[in-house]
Every structure is written in C-alpha cells, then in structure tokens.
Amino acid sequence: MAIWWVNQRHTFDQELAAGILWAPKADKNGNRKSHWTTMTEVRVNDTVLHYASQRVVALSLVTAEAVDARRPNDLQSDWEDDGRLICVAYRQATRAVHRDEIPKAWRTEHSSPGGPFKKDGGVNQGYLFRVDDEFGDRFLERFGDRFEPVVLPAEAHDDATNLLRRLLGRDISTIKGRHNRVLEVQPPYARVATDRSPDGQLVSIAEVDFALRLLRKNGRVSIDPDKIGHRSSFIGAALMTLPSAEVIEGRPPSVAIRPPGKTGPAEGCDQSLYFDGDLNRPTTATQRREQASLRQSLLGSAAEAECSICGETYPVRFLITAHIKLRSLCSDDERLDKHVAMLACQFGCDALYETGYISVGSDGKIVTVVPPTDGALANQLTRLAGRSCGSFTDGSRSYFEWHFANRFLG
C-alpha cells in the first residue's frame, strides 16, 4: 500500500468531477517525464494526497489501476492526447492543509530524488510523486480528520463491545488463516480461543476499539502489533467480519473498507463494480466477493433501512442482501449489477421470496400463492399481497421477471 502526492493546480476541479487522475505519456516534443510514468506504479487501494493552490485539498483511494486513455476533453490541450487514467474515490478536505502547516522538517527530511519536495521544503513541479511511508503516516495522523469521513457500513460505527458480542461463538479467520473464536465478552476483556489456546486468552476490548477508531478515521488499519497491540491478528480477523472489509496485501497487511459505488477502468469508473479475478475466492468456505459491495450500494452508512417486501424499517443487522435472481444462475455481469439485489428482512420476507411463496408481478406489486390452510402463513401472505415492492425499477425488472417465471409457486 503506497502513498502518492499529485499536483493538480490547473486540473483538480475537472479530475475531481470525473473521479480520476490523468497524465500524458509524453509532451508535445515526445519527451517522457518520470512524474507521468509513475502512473504505471499505482495500485488499487493506494492513497493519494491531492495538492492544488499550495494546499492539500483532498485525499483519495485508488479504485482501479492505470489504463491507456485519451485526454479528457476538459483537461488542458497543450499536452499529447495519448495518456493514462486512474480511477480514485475522492474525499475532499473540510479544511485544506496549507503547505506551511506541514512541518518544514517533514518536507526537508523527505526530499529524496523523485519525491514531491525540494531540499528547501518547497514542492517540486511535476504531476505524480511517491512519498515514503513515514511521511504518509505522519500526515494522516495529524491531518486525517480534516477530510470528509470515509463511508463505512453501520456496523463499523458500533462500539467494540457490541462488535465482539455479535461474534460470540463464531469461528473467524485471521489474515494468515488461523482460527479464532470469541468465547465470552465481559468488559473490559473478551476471551478468545485459538488453535494453541483452546480455553481462550483475554483480549483488551480497548485495543479493538482503538483499531475501530482508526478504521473510521482513515478507512483502513495496518494489522501491525506496533500500532494496534500484540493481539493484532485477532483484531484484524474481527474487522474483516465488517461488510465491505478486505485485506490489502503488504508488510504489514491492512484491513480496508472498499469505497462505495461502482468502479472500473477508463470512462466506466462509476458504472461497474470493480473486482480483480474470479468473483468466488476459496477460503475455509467460498465467499461471495461482490456481496459486500452490493450491500454497501444498498445501505451506504445507514443504520436502518426498509425491507423491500414488507416496507417495515429495521436495523441493518436484520436485513439481508437478497438476490432477486438466483445468484448461482447469474452471469458475472449480473452479479456485479446493483439492481440484482434488494434488502429483505429476516422476519419472513427473505424466506418467502427465496422459497417462491411470493414474487413480484410485471406491475411491481407483490403476488402470493394461495396457502392450503389458515394460520400464520396465510396471515403473512395476505398482509403482503398487492404491496408495491420497494426495489422494483426498470433496472431490476428483468430479474423479477426471471423469479416470477422460474421460482414462483403460484
């Protein structure tokens, strides 16, 4: 995970609006610049510091690596048109960081060749420079709270005690694949079992809470004993249970929250969910890699939301990201389409839809089977029949049509 400094004096507004970085491959004379070719070194989940008018005005998270792309029309035309484009998720500053607020010692200590700073602490001319980890960590620690908050799932805003209580009795895996299980939660400690300590050892809940606060502030946490305590492996495993959490490889690795919305290469940055490789990844059980992003696209940071079937509002922990069309029969493109999923509550609606007792007709209203007897099932179906489905749109229509034709029992 690297940290980059980009100078955007004339291009910030345009690149912000498009959610991109763009640099030419060469100038009008055919000369290639090192601060342009650095675009090829940027990787997904790297951090970018955006500098314009002598201020750091935004942070961003890289969501797609560089692709060949023609110069966007809004950018200045005194460059060659052939260039490279990177997709990023911007977080604008609520209070920009002026260059002079960054201690001069930080800048002069990190004025290595190819970096953004001169020996006198000024800023080099050029586009994209890598900064070393020490400078990046210092900057984020001092100024990170000046930038728009990371959009986190509601579960990440819960306190550490409640997070651990939700994990009671569950087997969770560390980044290296070792098994942990939360046996009890009695503040100020939780007792956690491992393969080596099946009876469990005490973990300070305060250490988990500290890591959660870092996640809320920066959108990622280094799973490093020097930064979050000697039980960092377990803490990383607990954070990985949050929706949209993923591991960022490195030494040390990090746990990060994937940015909301759909991202992809070139002009499709905001139009498709971005994944590298197969959608299924083998672990102790196959994980649905796109599920967290679908859930995030439906919920964002909401703490509660409506069930698309019954229309009742529930805390998000009681809502399931339900596939409208059976996931195992969806193409990869369909699995990445946010319209393929809806929120269904655990109080009957998800099960009734999954088993085909209810479906959605061509008019967007819920249809039900005729139950063979009276009773609770009949009452529930009667209550739902004729309701408008909250997720029925032009984008989801074909998926509901599939369900009606293939799963509905009526």
Summary of the structure (lengths in Angstrom):
residues: 410
radius of gyration: 24.5
end to end distance: 52.8
largest distance: 83.9
contacts: 1256
relative contact order: 0.09
helix: 30%
strand: 29%
